[in-house]
């Protein structure tokens, strides 16, 4: 199924074996309508694999995700604007919003937030003060159909990394640090095998409620120094507020430079003499 989708475009972010996001900004120009694209996509997947799939098209990830769930298992739904999304969602239970799990829902219910429209009466400042920066921003933006996160696809040789999905949630500092180091070591080994240095270090964290956070740091001079890179990974991870109920960890190196083409820093030049 992945190979079939990759024949359409490489601008794809697979988030599970059977789920992913596709940036169809350019692809859609080849079709008479979004409806035609969605129908053709579903039919071709079924023809070649015997598997049904649902398709959701939106103006961003959050609206596309919600749309894909509406007419399962072999249907499609399209949001053409944020306004359409808000109108559809306003009477839905707050749990319908991606990122709102059972515990968070109970907390929101205590504050008389039962439906998505109930969030609209609160300002961003009020929501972040009540529920923290990450969850407050999520509520404010997602309830309004706003999602700026890009479809994160890897261009050939432009990134090297690794990620692991866990059958259990990571909750303690000890187990999280252990798994973070394991996935780092795998990513670093691949970086060395391909003979690359890196200027951008990125980490990915997905929680039990499927909320996904991506954070990155770009440095001025490319490096392959293992200890430095792991320090950066730890530094980036420490910036994340929520450090429990983790189901996936990933480390990716981007802005790669071939070892033979690297520019030496002043320190490197000095030590080489």
RAKAUR-V974519 format. One record per residue. N is the residue number from 1. RES is the residue in one letter. PHI is phi in whole degrees, -180 to 180 (* if undefined). OMEGA is omega as a letter, one per 20 degrees, with the letter a starting at -180 (999 if undefined). D_FIRST is the distance of its C-alpha to the first C-alpha in whole Angstrom. Layout:
n:N res:RES phi:PHI omega:OMEGA d_first:D_FIRST
n:N res:RES phi:PHI omega:OMEGA d_first:D_FIRST
This chain:
n:1 res:X phi:* omega:r d_first:0
n:2 res:X phi:-60 omega:a d_first:4
n:3 res:X phi:-63 omega:r d_first:5
n:4 res:X phi:-66 omega:a d_first:5
n:5 res:X phi:-65 omega:a d_first:6
n:6 res:X phi:-67 omega:r d_first:9
n:7 res:X phi:-74 omega:r d_first:10
n:8 res:X phi:-83 omega:a d_first:12
n:9 res:X phi:-165 omega:r d_first:13
n:10 res:X phi:-96 omega:r d_first:13
n:11 res:X phi:-85 omega:a d_first:15
n:12 res:X phi:-131 omega:r d_first:13
n:13 res:X phi:-121 omega:r d_first:13
n:14 res:X phi:-79 omega:a d_first:11
n:15 res:X phi:-109 omega:r d_first:14
n:16 res:X phi:-164 omega:a d_first:12
n:17 res:X phi:-58 omega:a d_first:9
n:18 res:X phi:-123 omega:a d_first:8
n:19 res:X phi:-150 omega:r d_first:10
n:20 res:X phi:-172 omega:r d_first:11
n:21 res:X phi:-111 omega:r d_first:14
n:22 res:X phi:-127 omega:r d_first:13
n:23 res:X phi:-85 omega:a d_first:17
n:24 res:X phi:-104 omega:a d_first:17
n:25 res:X phi:-52 omega:a d_first:21
n:26 res:X phi:-89 omega:a d_first:21
n:27 res:X phi:-59 omega:a d_first:18
n:28 res:X phi:-63 omega:a d_first:20
n:29 res:X phi:-67 omega:a d_first:23
n:30 res:X phi:-85 omega:a d_first:21
n:31 res:X phi:-116 omega:a d_first:21
n:32 res:X phi:-70 omega:r d_first:24
n:33 res:X phi:-163 omega:r d_first:23
n:34 res:X phi:-66 omega:r d_first:21
n:35 res:X phi:-61 omega:a d_first:21
n:36 res:X phi:-65 omega:r d_first:20
n:37 res:X phi:-61 omega:a d_first:17
n:38 res:X phi:-61 omega:a d_first:15
n:39 res:X phi:-65 omega:r d_first:16
n:40 res:X phi:-63 omega:r d_first:15
n:41 res:X phi:-59 omega:a d_first:11
n:42 res:X phi:-63 omega:a d_first:11
n:43 res:X phi:-66 omega:a d_first:12
n:44 res:X phi:-72 omega:r d_first:10
n:45 res:X phi:-61 omega:a d_first:7
n:46 res:X phi:-66 omega:a d_first:10
n:47 res:X phi:-62 omega:a d_first:11
n:48 res:X phi:-91 omega:a d_first:8
n:49 res:X phi:-124 omega:a d_first:7
n:50 res:X phi:78 omega:a d_first:10
n:51 res:X phi:-104 omega:r d_first:9
n:52 res:X phi:-85 omega:r d_first:11
n:53 res:X phi:-150 omega:r d_first:10
n:54 res:X phi:-108 omega:a d_first:13
n:55 res:X phi:-126 omega:r d_first:14
n:56 res:X phi:-124 omega:r d_first:17
n:57 res:X phi:-119 omega:r d_first:19
n:58 res:X phi:-143 omega:r d_first:22
n:59 res:X phi:-89 omega:r d_first:24
n:60 res:X phi:-163 omega:a d_first:23
n:61 res:X phi:-65 omega:a d_first:20
n:62 res:X phi:-62 omega:a d_first:23
n:63 res:X phi:-71 omega:r d_first:23
n:64 res:X phi:-67 omega:r d_first:19
n:65 res:X phi:-62 omega:r d_first:19
n:66 res:X phi:-62 omega:a d_first:21
n:67 res:X phi:-62 omega:a d_first:20
n:68 res:X phi:-69 omega:a d_first:17
n:69 res:X phi:-89 omega:a d_first:19
n:70 res:X phi:-71 omega:a d_first:21
n:71 res:X phi:-119 omega:r d_first:20
n:72 res:X phi:-67 omega:j d_first:18
n:73 res:X phi:-98 omega:a d_first:16
n:74 res:X phi:-139 omega:a d_first:15
n:75 res:X phi:-124 omega:a d_first:17
n:76 res:X phi:-151 omega:r d_first:18
n:77 res:X phi:-152 omega:a d_first:21
n:78 res:X phi:-132 omega:r d_first:22
n:79 res:X phi:-105 omega:a d_first:25
n:80 res:X phi:-94 omega:a d_first:26
n:81 res:X phi:-160 omega:r d_first:29
n:82 res:X phi:-63 omega:a d_first:30
n:83 res:X phi:-62 omega:r d_first:33
n:84 res:X phi:-62 omega:a d_first:30
n:85 res:X phi:-64 omega:a d_first:28
n:86 res:X phi:-61 omega:a d_first:32
n:87 res:X phi:-63 omega:a d_first:33
n:88 res:X phi:-67 omega:a d_first:30
n:89 res:X phi:-86 omega:a d_first:30
n:90 res:X phi:-59 omega:r d_first:34
n:91 res:X phi:-96 omega:r d_first:35
n:92 res:X phi:-81 omega:r d_first:32
n:93 res:X phi:-63 omega:a d_first:33
n:94 res:X phi:-59 omega:r d_first:33
n:95 res:X phi:-63 omega:a d_first:30
n:96 res:X phi:-67 omega:r d_first:27
n:97 res:X phi:-72 omega:r d_first:27
n:98 res:X phi:-59 omega:a d_first:25
n:99 res:X phi:102 omega:r d_first:27
n:100 res:X phi:-100 omega:r d_first:29
n:101 res:X phi:-92 omega:a d_first:29
n:102 res:X phi:-61 omega:a d_first:32
n:103 res:X phi:-66 omega:a d_first:35
n:104 res:X phi:-67 omega:r d_first:34
n:105 res:X phi:-60 omega:r d_first:35
n:106 res:X phi:-63 omega:r d_first:38
n:107 res:X phi:-65 omega:r d_first:39
n:108 res:X phi:-68 omega:r d_first:39
n:109 res:X phi:-60 omega:r d_first:40
n:110 res:X phi:-63 omega:r d_first:43
n:111 res:X phi:-98 omega:r d_first:43
n:112 res:X phi:62 omega:r d_first:43
n:113 res:X phi:-107 omega:a d_first:40
n:114 res:X phi:-111 omega:a d_first:38
n:115 res:X phi:-114 omega:a d_first:36
n:116 res:X phi:-58 omega:a d_first:34
n:117 res:X phi:-65 omega:r d_first:37
n:118 res:X phi:-67 omega:r d_first:39
n:119 res:X phi:-72 omega:a d_first:38
n:120 res:X phi:-64 omega:a d_first:39
n:121 res:X phi:-81 omega:r d_first:43
n:122 res:X phi:-105 omega:r d_first:42
n:123 res:X phi:-81 omega:r d_first:42
n:124 res:X phi:-60 omega:a d_first:40
n:125 res:X phi:-62 omega:a d_first:43
n:126 res:X phi:-65 omega:a d_first:44
n:127 res:X phi:-68 omega:r d_first:40
n:128 res:X phi:-70 omega:r d_first:40
n:129 res:X phi:-69 omega:a d_first:44
n:130 res:X phi:-76 omega:a d_first:43
n:131 res:X phi:-121 omega:a d_first:39
n:132 res:X phi:93 omega:a d_first:39
n:133 res:X phi:-60 omega:a d_first:37
n:134 res:X phi:-64 omega:a d_first:34
n:135 res:X phi:-73 omega:r d_first:34
n:136 res:X phi:-64 omega:r d_first:36
n:137 res:X phi:-65 omega:r d_first:34
n:138 res:X phi:-58 omega:r d_first:31
n:139 res:X phi:-60 omega:a d_first:33
n:140 res:X phi:-61 omega:a d_first:35
n:141 res:X phi:-74 omega:a d_first:32
n:142 res:X phi:-65 omega:r d_first:29
n:143 res:X phi:-66 omega:a d_first:32
n:144 res:X phi:-106 omega:r d_first:33
n:145 res:X phi:73 omega:a d_first:29
n:146 res:X phi:-104 omega:r d_first:29
n:147 res:X phi:-153 omega:a d_first:27
n:148 res:X phi:-94 omega:a d_first:27
n:149 res:X phi:-68 omega:a d_first:24
n:150 res:X phi:-81 omega:r d_first:22
n:151 res:X phi:-75 omega:a d_first:18
n:152 res:X phi:-91 omega:r d_first:19
n:153 res:X phi:-112 omega:a d_first:17
n:154 res:X phi:-99 omega:r d_first:18
n:155 res:X phi:-82 omega:a d_first:19
n:156 res:X phi:-53 omega:r d_first:20
n:157 res:X phi:62 omega:r d_first:23
n:158 res:X phi:-91 omega:r d_first:24
n:159 res:X phi:-156 omega:r d_first:23
n:160 res:X phi:-137 omega:a d_first:23
n:161 res:X phi:-168 omega:r d_first:22
n:162 res:X phi:-157 omega:r d_first:21
n:163 res:X phi:-150 omega:r d_first:20
n:164 res:X phi:-130 omega:r d_first:21
n:165 res:X phi:-104 omega:a d_first:20
n:166 res:X phi:-106 omega:a d_first:23
n:167 res:X phi:-75 omega:r d_first:23
n:168 res:X phi:-128 omega:r d_first:26
n:169 res:X phi:-84 omega:r d_first:28
n:170 res:X phi:-92 omega:a d_first:30
n:171 res:X phi:-127 omega:a d_first:33
n:172 res:X phi:-90 omega:r d_first:36
n:173 res:X phi:-60 omega:a d_first:37
n:174 res:X phi:-64 omega:a d_first:37
n:175 res:X phi:-72 omega:r d_first:34
n:176 res:X phi:-67 omega:r d_first:32
n:177 res:X phi:-62 omega:r d_first:34
n:178 res:X phi:-63 omega:a d_first:33
n:179 res:X phi:-70 omega:r d_first:29
n:180 res:X phi:-64 omega:r d_first:30
n:181 res:X phi:-68 omega:r d_first:31
n:182 res:X phi:-62 omega:a d_first:29
n:183 res:X phi:-71 omega:r d_first:26
n:184 res:X phi:-63 omega:a d_first:28
n:185 res:X phi:-61 omega:r d_first:29
n:186 res:X phi:-65 omega:r d_first:26
n:187 res:X phi:-63 omega:a d_first:25
n:188 res:X phi:-66 omega:r d_first:29
n:189 res:X phi:-60 omega:r d_first:29
n:190 res:X phi:-67 omega:r d_first:26
n:191 res:X phi:-62 omega:a d_first:28
n:192 res:X phi:-68 omega:a d_first:31
n:193 res:X phi:-62 omega:a d_first:29
n:194 res:X phi:-87 omega:r d_first:28
n:195 res:X phi:61 omega:r d_first:31
n:196 res:X phi:-115 omega:r d_first:31
n:197 res:X phi:-108 omega:a d_first:33
n:198 res:X phi:-134 omega:r d_first:32
n:199 res:X phi:-114 omega:a d_first:33
n:200 res:X phi:-127 omega:r d_first:31
n:201 res:X phi:-111 omega:a d_first:30
n:202 res:X phi:-128 omega:r d_first:27
n:203 res:X phi:-124 omega:a d_first:26
n:204 res:X phi:-129 omega:r d_first:24
n:205 res:X phi:-131 omega:r d_first:25
n:206 res:X phi:-121 omega:a d_first:23
n:207 res:X phi:-98 omega:a d_first:25
n:208 res:X phi:-59 omega:r d_first:25
n:209 res:X phi:-87 omega:r d_first:25
n:210 res:X phi:76 omega:r d_first:22
n:211 res:X phi:-63 omega:a d_first:24
n:212 res:X phi:-121 omega:r d_first:23
n:213 res:X phi:-119 omega:r d_first:26
n:214 res:X phi:-121 omega:r d_first:26
n:215 res:X phi:-134 omega:a d_first:29
n:216 res:X phi:-143 omega:r d_first:30
n:217 res:X phi:-137 omega:r d_first:33
n:218 res:X phi:-112 omega:a d_first:34
n:219 res:X phi:-107 omega:a d_first:37
n:220 res:X phi:-77 omega:a d_first:39
n:221 res:X phi:-124 omega:a d_first:39
n:222 res:X phi:-62 omega:a d_first:36
n:223 res:X phi:-148 omega:r d_first:36
n:224 res:X phi:-129 omega:r d_first:35
n:225 res:X phi:-66 omega:a d_first:38
n:226 res:X phi:-58 omega:a d_first:36
n:227 res:X phi:-63 omega:r d_first:39
n:228 res:X phi:-64 omega:a d_first:38
n:229 res:X phi:-63 omega:r d_first:35
n:230 res:X phi:-69 omega:r d_first:35
n:231 res:X phi:-61 omega:r d_first:38
n:232 res:X phi:-64 omega:r d_first:36
n:233 res:X phi:-60 omega:r d_first:33
n:234 res:X phi:-64 omega:r d_first:35
n:235 res:X phi:-62 omega:r d_first:37
n:236 res:X phi:-66 omega:a d_first:34
n:237 res:X phi:-62 omega:a d_first:33
n:238 res:X phi:-66 omega:r d_first:36
n:239 res:X phi:-78 omega:a d_first:36
n:240 res:X phi:-80 omega:a d_first:34
n:241 res:X phi:-72 omega:a d_first:36
n:242 res:X phi:-88 omega:a d_first:34
n:243 res:X phi:-127 omega:r d_first:33
n:244 res:X phi:-152 omega:a d_first:32
n:245 res:X phi:56 omega:a d_first:30
n:246 res:X phi:-87 omega:a d_first:27
n:247 res:X phi:-113 omega:a d_first:24
n:248 res:X phi:-147 omega:r d_first:22
n:249 res:X phi:-130 omega:r d_first:24
n:250 res:X phi:-143 omega:r d_first:23
n:251 res:X phi:-131 omega:a d_first:25
n:252 res:X phi:-133 omega:r d_first:24
n:253 res:X phi:-107 omega:a d_first:27
n:254 res:X phi:-127 omega:a d_first:27
n:255 res:X phi:50 omega:a d_first:29
n:256 res:X phi:-80 omega:r d_first:29
n:257 res:X phi:-129 omega:r d_first:32
n:258 res:X phi:-63 omega:a d_first:33
n:259 res:X phi:-54 omega:a d_first:35
n:260 res:X phi:-71 omega:a d_first:38
n:261 res:X phi:-103 omega:a d_first:37
n:262 res:X phi:-67 omega:r d_first:38
n:263 res:X phi:-95 omega:a d_first:41
n:264 res:X phi:-74 omega:r d_first:44
n:265 res:X phi:-77 omega:r d_first:45
n:266 res:X phi:-58 omega:a d_first:49
n:267 res:X phi:-64 omega:r d_first:49
n:268 res:X phi:-63 omega:a d_first:47
n:269 res:X phi:-63 omega:a d_first:49
n:270 res:X phi:-64 omega:a d_first:52
n:271 res:X phi:-72 omega:a d_first:51
n:272 res:X phi:-83 omega:a d_first:50
n:273 res:X phi:-92 omega:999 d_first:54
